[in-house]
Amino acid sequence: MQRIIVTVLFAALSIIQDSVWAAMPLSFSVARDWLYERSDKLKSSEANVRSKQEAENSLKMLGGPTVTLDAFQIAGQKKIDLGTNVPISLPGISMNMPVGIHEKFSLNGPRASATATWPIYTGGQISAKQAASKYAVDEALAQKRSDSEDLDAQLAGHYFGLQLALSLEKLQKSMLAQQDKELAKARKFEKQGVISKLERMSVQVSRDNRNREYLKARDNAKVARLQLSRLLHEEDFGELSTPLFVLNRPLEPLKHWVDTALISNPQIAIIQAKADQAAQGVKASKGAWHPKVFAFGTYNFIKHYQSLVEPNWVAGIGVNFTLWDAKDRRASIRSAEATLEQAVAGKAEAINQVKTAVEVAWTRTQNAIEQYKLSSSNVSLALQNLRLKEKSFGEGLSTSLDVTEARNQLLAAEVGRRLAAFDFVSNYAILHAVCGQMSEFMNAVNNHQVIVEN
């Protein structure tokens, strides 16, 4: 009974802890921790890294000795037929006496032996295989970094995309509330005869249009929340605590980002690792033309059943040179060289693509900063204009259409400012991802060098 009570208590505490955790504000850094902990893509990358590392470990002693133990039961027979003439010298007699040996020796019995072989020279094939395995680990690690950068960029898009959707929903809701007040005022003015029924209906239409836009914004926020939820493998989480932001300082020059990308971009590292493996493939293919030098030794443990010619032990050094191989070794070399050429050309193309991606992301990030600054002044102007039109409408000096137009102008300016902030964040994240520096993405916020967009 006590065990059941304890189990129930632990289950209840777990549920309470999960609900409290879900209700806590979700910052971008916490969301990133969740993503790294739960992502199946990263788990796959980590397993690939472990696989390549263990494969490398398995080849570390490839140039060392190999010792095998053999045990078997033999059934066999050795027949010896020897015929010769033995000279005999006696006083007064000299003759040759024929002598014959006809014996059968049984080879039946167990055998047990230990055999050791040790490659001394293999034409560079062993070192090439070991080096290729090391570069395979480098490729797996670079692929893991690439997957991490891609996921970080996705997270930034979904996280701040949800922030944008929530911000637009909040904005539309605020505008709807203002139009509700305006509609109530229009109905009052209609009763007082200040405005006509047609003008009041115009206000009603504007309010209904705004309600449709609000419902659309609310649905967009639901979709954005669902996308982030699926990415994080978390059905429920608290409010997002990292807002949209824009740098409040000059963006580093383009050359800085290009130089960083050429050093740290994981895609370039992946192709470089492939090129290194291909170079080792060329080395190994050429090694097939070289002689192989090896040491060997065998020791027989069971001597009782050995024949006369079977040694107790034997050791030596051997040379193996392949005169003819069913596999075309020249074609193997050409194939390996073509693979290397492919990797080199692929790296050049990757560098060109990375430079282009950095330039595009940098340009869009810089443009988003400028657009945000320009939209801020538009918001201030549109807000003053709306206040003036609302005051004039209350005094009967302007129409509801004037107020609606002013409100739409303010809405467009507000939306433009939020979109500029989102464009900055998303492109700033892409810029860091391409440069392999996504871990530095949030430093701007932590250092308070940003304009926070609510």
C-alpha positions as CSV (number, residue, x, y, z in Angstrom):
1,M,0.0,0.0,0.0
2,Q,2.8,2.4,0.9
3,R,4.5,1.6,-2.4
4,I,1.4,2.5,-4.3
5,I,1.1,5.8,-2.4
6,V,4.7,6.7,-3.1
7,T,4.2,5.9,-6.8
8,V,1.1,8.1,-7.0
9,L,2.9,10.9,-5.3
10,F,5.9,10.7,-7.7
11,A,3.5,10.7,-10.6
12,A,1.7,13.7,-9.3
13,L,4.9,15.6,-8.6
14,S,6.0,14.8,-12.2
15,I,2.8,16.2,-13.6
16,I,3.0,19.3,-11.5
17,Q,6.7,19.8,-12.5
18,D,5.9,19.4,-16.2
19,S,3.0,21.9,-15.9
20,V,5.1,24.4,-14.1
21,W,8.0,23.9,-16.6
22,A,5.5,24.4,-19.5
23,A,4.1,27.6,-18.0
24,M,7.6,29.1,-17.6
25,P,8.6,31.8,-20.1
26,L,10.5,30.3,-23.0
27,S,13.7,32.2,-24.0
28,F,15.5,31.5,-27.3
29,S,18.5,30.0,-25.4
30,V,16.2,27.6,-23.5
31,A,14.4,26.6,-26.7
32,R,17.8,26.0,-28.3
33,D,18.7,23.7,-25.4
34,W,15.5,21.8,-25.9
35,L,16.1,21.5,-29.6
36,Y,19.6,20.1,-29.1
37,E,18.4,17.6,-26.5
38,R,15.4,16.3,-28.5
39,S,16.3,16.6,-32.1
40,D,16.3,13.3,-33.9
41,K,18.4,14.8,-36.7
42,L,21.2,15.6,-34.1
43,K,20.9,12.2,-32.5
44,S,21.4,10.7,-36.0
45,S,24.5,12.9,-36.5
46,E,25.9,12.0,-33.1
47,A,25.5,8.3,-33.8
48,N,27.3,8.8,-37.2
49,V,30.2,10.5,-35.4
50,R,30.5,7.7,-32.9
51,S,30.4,5.1,-35.7
52,K,33.2,6.8,-37.6
53,Q,35.3,7.2,-34.4
54,E,34.9,3.6,-33.5
55,A,35.9,2.7,-37.1
56,E,39.0,4.8,-36.7
57,N,39.8,3.1,-33.4
58,S,39.5,-0.3,-35.1
59,L,42.3,0.6,-37.5
60,K,44.9,2.1,-35.1
61,M,46.8,-1.3,-34.9
62,L,46.3,-2.2,-38.5
63,G,50.1,-2.1,-39.1
64,G,50.8,-4.4,-36.1
65,P,50.9,-8.2,-35.9
66,T,48.0,-10.5,-36.4
67,V,48.0,-13.7,-34.3
68,T,45.7,-16.6,-34.9
69,L,45.1,-19.9,-33.1
70,D,44.2,-22.9,-35.3
71,A,43.0,-26.2,-34.0
72,F,41.8,-29.1,-36.1
73,Q,41.6,-32.9,-36.3
74,I,43.4,-34.7,-39.2
75,A,42.8,-38.1,-40.8
76,G,45.4,-39.1,-43.3
77,Q,48.3,-41.4,-44.2
78,K,51.8,-41.0,-45.6
79,K,53.2,-43.9,-47.6
80,I,57.0,-44.2,-48.0
81,D,58.5,-46.4,-50.7
82,L,62.3,-46.4,-50.8
83,G,64.4,-48.8,-52.9
84,T,68.3,-48.8,-53.0
85,N,71.3,-51.0,-53.4
86,V,73.7,-51.3,-50.4
87,P,77.3,-52.3,-51.4
88,I,78.7,-55.3,-49.4
89,S,82.4,-56.1,-49.3
90,L,83.6,-59.4,-48.0
91,P,86.8,-61.3,-48.4
92,G,86.8,-62.4,-52.0
93,I,83.2,-61.1,-52.4
94,S,82.0,-57.7,-53.6
95,M,78.3,-57.2,-54.4
96,N,75.3,-54.8,-54.1
97,M,72.5,-56.0,-51.9
98,P,69.0,-54.5,-52.7
99,V,67.3,-52.9,-49.7
100,G,63.7,-51.8,-49.7
101,I,61.8,-49.6,-47.2
102,H,58.0,-49.8,-47.5
103,E,56.2,-48.1,-44.6
104,K,52.9,-46.4,-44.0
105,F,52.7,-43.6,-41.5
106,S,49.4,-42.5,-40.0
107,L,48.8,-38.8,-39.8
108,N,45.7,-39.2,-37.8
109,G,45.4,-37.0,-34.7
110,P,44.8,-33.4,-33.5
111,R,46.8,-30.4,-34.5
112,A,47.0,-27.0,-32.8
113,S,49.2,-24.1,-33.8
114,A,49.6,-20.4,-33.4
115,T,50.4,-18.3,-36.5
116,A,51.6,-14.7,-36.5
117,T,51.9,-12.3,-39.5
118,W,53.3,-8.8,-39.3
119,P,53.2,-6.5,-42.3
120,I,56.5,-4.6,-42.7
121,Y,55.8,-2.8,-45.9
122,T,52.5,-2.5,-47.8
123,G,53.2,0.3,-50.3
124,G,51.4,2.9,-48.1
125,Q,48.0,1.1,-48.2
126,I,47.8,0.7,-44.4
127,S,48.6,4.3,-43.6
128,A,46.3,5.5,-46.4
129,K,43.4,3.5,-44.9
130,Q,44.1,4.8,-41.4
131,A,44.3,8.4,-42.6
132,A,41.1,8.0,-44.7
133,S,39.3,6.8,-41.5
134,K,40.5,9.9,-39.6
135,Y,39.2,12.2,-42.3
136,A,35.9,10.2,-42.3
137,V,35.6,11.3,-38.6
138,D,36.3,14.9,-39.6
139,E,33.6,14.7,-42.2
140,A,31.1,13.3,-39.6
141,L,32.0,16.0,-37.1
142,A,31.6,18.7,-39.8
143,Q,28.2,17.2,-40.8
144,K,27.1,17.3,-37.2
145,R,28.1,21.0,-37.0
146,S,26.2,21.6,-40.3
147,D,23.1,19.9,-38.9
148,S,23.4,22.0,-35.8
149,E,23.7,25.3,-37.7
150,D,20.7,24.3,-39.9
151,L,18.6,23.5,-36.9
152,D,19.6,26.8,-35.2
153,A,18.6,28.7,-38.3
154,Q,15.2,26.8,-38.4
155,L,14.7,27.6,-34.7
156,A,15.4,31.3,-35.2
157,G,12.9,31.3,-38.1
158,H,10.1,29.5,-36.1
159,Y,10.8,31.2,-32.8
160,F,10.9,34.7,-34.0
161,G,8.3,33.9,-36.7
162,L,5.9,33.1,-33.8
163,Q,7.0,36.3,-32.1
164,L,6.1,38.2,-35.3
165,A,2.8,36.4,-35.6
166,L,1.9,37.1,-31.9
167,S,2.9,40.7,-32.3
168,L,0.7,41.2,-35.4
169,E,-2.2,39.4,-33.7
170,K,-1.8,41.8,-30.8
171,L,-1.6,44.8,-33.1
172,Q,-4.7,43.7,-35.0
173,K,-6.6,43.1,-31.8
174,S,-5.6,46.6,-30.6
175,M,-6.8,48.1,-33.9
176,L,-10.0,46.1,-33.6
177,A,-10.6,47.5,-30.1
178,Q,-10.1,51.0,-31.4
179,Q,-12.5,50.5,-34.2
180,D,-15.1,49.0,-31.8
181,K,-14.9,52.3,-29.9
182,E,-15.1,54.2,-33.2
183,L,-18.2,52.2,-34.2
184,A,-19.9,52.9,-30.9
185,K,-19.1,56.6,-31.3
186,A,-20.5,56.5,-34.9
187,R,-23.7,54.9,-33.7
188,K,-24.0,57.6,-31.1
189,F,-23.4,60.4,-33.6
190,E,-26.0,58.8,-36.0
191,K,-28.6,59.0,-33.3
192,Q,-27.7,62.6,-32.7
193,G,-27.9,63.3,-36.4
194,V,-24.2,64.3,-36.6
195,I,-23.4,61.7,-39.3
196,S,-25.6,59.9,-41.8
197,K,-26.5,56.3,-41.7
198,L,-24.3,55.7,-44.8
199,E,-21.3,57.0,-42.9
200,R,-22.1,54.9,-39.9
201,M,-22.4,51.8,-42.2
202,S,-19.0,52.7,-43.6
203,V,-17.5,52.6,-40.1
204,Q,-19.3,49.2,-39.6
205,V,-17.7,47.8,-42.8
206,S,-14.3,49.0,-41.7
207,R,-14.7,47.4,-38.3
208,D,-15.8,44.1,-39.8
209,N,-12.8,44.1,-42.2
210,R,-10.5,44.7,-39.3
211,N,-12.2,41.8,-37.4
212,R,-11.5,39.5,-40.4
213,E,-7.8,40.6,-40.4
214,Y,-7.6,39.9,-36.7
215,L,-9.0,36.4,-37.1
216,K,-6.5,35.8,-39.9
217,A,-3.7,37.0,-37.7
218,R,-4.9,34.8,-34.8
219,D,-4.9,31.8,-37.1
220,N,-1.4,32.6,-38.4
221,A,-0.2,32.8,-34.7
222,K,-1.7,29.3,-34.1
223,V,0.1,27.9,-37.1
224,A,3.4,29.5,-36.1
225,R,3.0,28.1,-32.6
226,L,2.3,24.6,-34.0
227,Q,5.4,24.7,-36.2
228,L,7.6,25.7,-33.2
229,S,6.0,23.0,-31.1
230,R,6.8,20.3,-33.6
231,L,10.4,21.5,-34.0
232,L,10.9,21.4,-30.2
233,H,8.9,18.2,-29.6
234,E,7.0,20.1,-27.0
235,E,3.2,20.4,-27.1
236,D,2.9,23.2,-24.6
237,F,5.2,25.9,-23.5
238,G,5.0,29.3,-21.9
239,E,5.2,32.7,-23.4
240,L,8.2,33.6,-25.5
241,S,10.5,35.8,-23.6
242,T,13.1,36.8,-26.2
243,P,11.6,39.6,-28.4
244,L,12.3,40.6,-31.9
245,F,15.3,42.9,-32.0
246,V,17.5,44.9,-34.3
247,L,21.2,45.8,-33.8
248,N,21.7,49.2,-32.3
249,R,25.3,49.3,-33.6
250,P,26.9,49.1,-37.1
251,L,27.0,45.6,-38.6
252,E,30.5,44.2,-39.0
253,P,31.8,44.7,-42.6
254,L,31.2,42.1,-45.2
255,K,34.8,41.0,-45.5
256,H,34.7,40.0,-41.8
257,W,31.8,37.7,-42.4
258,V,33.3,36.2,-45.6
259,D,36.6,35.5,-44.0
260,T,34.9,33.9,-41.0
261,A,32.7,31.7,-43.3
262,L,35.7,30.5,-45.3
263,I,37.3,29.3,-42.1
264,S,34.3,28.0,-40.1
265,N,31.6,27.0,-42.6
266,P,30.8,23.4,-42.0
267,Q,29.8,22.6,-45.6
268,I,33.3,23.6,-46.8
269,A,34.8,21.4,-44.0
270,I,32.7,18.5,-45.1
271,I,33.9,18.7,-48.7
272,Q,37.5,19.3,-47.5
273,A,37.2,16.0,-45.5
274,K,35.9,14.2,-48.6
275,A,38.8,15.6,-50.6
276,D,41.3,14.4,-48.0
277,Q,39.7,10.9,-48.1
278,A,39.9,10.9,-51.9
279,A,43.6,11.8,-51.8
280,Q,44.2,8.8,-49.5
281,G,42.2,6.6,-52.0
282,V,44.7,7.6,-54.7
283,K,47.6,6.7,-52.4
284,A,46.1,3.3,-51.6
285,S,45.4,2.5,-55.3
286,K,49.0,3.3,-56.2
287,G,50.1,1.1,-53.3
288,A,48.6,-1.9,-55.0
289,W,51.5,-1.9,-57.5
290,H,54.1,-2.1,-54.7
291,P,55.5,-5.4,-53.3
292,K,54.4,-6.4,-49.8
293,V,57.0,-7.4,-47.2
294,F,55.9,-9.3,-44.2
295,A,57.2,-11.4,-41.3
296,F,55.5,-14.6,-40.3
297,G,55.8,-17.4,-37.8
298,T,54.0,-20.6,-36.8
299,Y,54.4,-22.8,-33.7
300,N,52.8,-26.2,-33.3
301,F,51.7,-27.1,-29.8
302,I,51.0,-30.8,-30.4
303,K,54.0,-32.7,-31.6
304,H,53.1,-36.3,-30.8
305,Y,51.1,-36.8,-34.0
306,Q,53.4,-34.9,-36.3
307,S,55.0,-36.5,-39.3
308,L,58.7,-36.4,-39.9
309,V,58.5,-33.4,-42.2
310,E,56.2,-31.3,-40.1
311,P,58.2,-28.6,-38.2
312,N,57.8,-27.8,-34.5
313,W,58.0,-24.1,-35.4
314,V,58.9,-22.0,-38.4
315,A,59.5,-18.3,-38.9
316,G,60.7,-16.0,-41.6
317,I,60.3,-13.0,-43.8
318,G,58.4,-13.0,-47.1
319,V,57.8,-10.8,-50.1
320,N,54.6,-10.8,-52.1
321,F,54.3,-9.1,-55.5
322,T,51.2,-9.3,-57.5
323,L,52.0,-9.9,-61.2
324,W,48.4,-10.1,-62.4
325,D,45.2,-9.0,-60.6
326,A,41.7,-9.7,-61.8
327,K,41.0,-6.1,-60.7
328,D,42.3,-3.5,-63.1
329,R,44.7,-1.5,-60.9
330,R,45.3,1.2,-63.4
331,A,41.5,1.8,-63.7
332,S,41.4,1.9,-59.8
333,I,44.0,4.7,-59.8
334,R,42.1,6.7,-62.5
335,S,38.9,6.2,-60.5
336,A,40.5,7.5,-57.3
337,E,42.0,10.5,-59.1
338,A,38.7,11.4,-60.7
339,T,37.1,11.2,-57.2
340,L,39.7,13.6,-55.9
341,E,39.1,16.0,-58.8
342,Q,35.4,15.9,-58.1
343,A,36.1,16.8,-54.4
344,V,38.4,19.6,-55.3
345,A,35.9,21.0,-57.8
346,G,33.1,20.6,-55.3
347,K,35.1,22.6,-52.7
348,A,35.6,25.4,-55.2
349,E,31.9,25.5,-55.9
350,A,31.0,25.3,-52.2
351,I,33.3,28.3,-51.5
352,N,31.6,30.3,-54.3
353,Q,28.2,29.4,-52.9
354,V,29.2,30.2,-49.4
355,K,30.5,33.6,-50.4
356,T,27.2,34.3,-52.3
357,A,25.1,33.2,-49.3
358,V,27.1,35.4,-47.0
359,E,26.9,38.4,-49.3
360,V,23.1,38.0,-49.7
361,A,22.5,37.5,-46.0
362,W,24.7,40.4,-45.1
363,T,23.0,42.7,-47.6
364,R,19.5,41.7,-46.4
365,T,20.5,42.1,-42.8
366,Q,21.9,45.6,-43.5
367,N,18.8,46.5,-45.5
368,A,16.6,45.3,-42.6
369,I,18.4,47.6,-40.2
370,E,17.8,50.6,-42.5
371,Q,14.2,49.6,-43.1
372,Y,13.6,49.4,-39.4
373,K,15.0,52.8,-38.7
374,L,12.9,54.3,-41.6
375,S,9.7,52.5,-40.5
376,S,10.1,53.9,-36.9
377,S,9.7,57.5,-38.2
378,N,6.8,56.4,-40.3
379,V,5.1,55.0,-37.2
380,S,5.5,58.2,-35.3
381,L,4.1,60.3,-38.2
382,A,1.2,57.9,-38.7
383,L,0.4,57.9,-35.0
384,Q,0.2,61.7,-34.8
385,N,-1.9,61.8,-38.0
386,L,-4.4,59.2,-36.5
387,R,-4.7,61.2,-33.3
388,L,-5.5,64.3,-35.3
389,K,-8.1,62.6,-37.4
390,E,-9.8,61.0,-34.4
391,K,-10.0,64.3,-32.7
392,S,-11.4,66.0,-35.8
393,F,-13.9,63.2,-36.2
394,G,-15.0,63.7,-32.6
395,E,-15.6,67.3,-33.3
396,G,-17.3,66.6,-36.6
397,L,-14.5,68.2,-38.7
398,S,-13.5,65.0,-40.5
399,T,-15.3,61.9,-41.8
400,S,-15.0,58.3,-40.7
401,L,-13.2,57.5,-43.9
402,D,-10.5,59.9,-42.9
403,V,-10.1,58.1,-39.6
404,T,-10.1,54.7,-41.3
405,E,-7.4,55.8,-43.8
406,A,-5.3,57.2,-41.0
407,R,-5.6,54.0,-39.0
408,N,-4.7,51.9,-42.0
409,Q,-1.6,54.1,-42.5
410,L,-0.6,53.5,-38.9
411,L,-1.3,49.8,-39.2
412,A,0.9,49.6,-42.3
413,A,3.7,51.4,-40.6
414,E,3.5,49.2,-37.5
415,V,3.4,46.0,-39.6
416,G,6.3,47.3,-41.7
417,R,8.4,47.9,-38.5
418,R,7.7,44.5,-37.2
419,L,8.4,42.9,-40.5
420,A,11.7,44.8,-40.7
421,A,12.6,43.5,-37.3
422,F,11.8,39.9,-38.3
423,D,13.7,40.3,-41.5
424,F,16.7,41.4,-39.5
425,V,16.5,38.5,-37.0
426,S,16.0,35.8,-39.6
427,N,18.8,37.1,-42.0
428,Y,21.1,37.8,-39.0
429,A,20.6,34.1,-38.0
430,I,21.2,32.9,-41.5
431,L,24.4,35.0,-41.7
432,H,25.7,33.4,-38.5
433,A,24.6,29.9,-39.6
434,V,26.5,30.2,-43.0
435,C,29.6,31.5,-41.1
436,G,29.4,28.6,-38.6
437,Q,29.0,31.0,-35.8
438,M,25.4,30.4,-34.7
439,S,26.4,30.1,-31.0
440,E,27.2,33.8,-31.1
441,F,23.8,34.7,-32.4
442,M,22.3,35.8,-29.1
443,N,25.4,37.8,-27.9
444,A,23.9,41.0,-29.3
445,V,20.8,40.6,-27.0
446,N,22.9,39.6,-24.0
447,N,25.2,42.6,-24.5
448,H,22.2,44.9,-24.8
449,Q,23.3,46.2,-28.2
450,V,19.9,46.0,-29.7
451,I,16.6,47.8,-30.2
452,V,14.0,45.4,-28.7
453,E,10.7,45.3,-30.7
454,N,7.6,44.5,-28.7
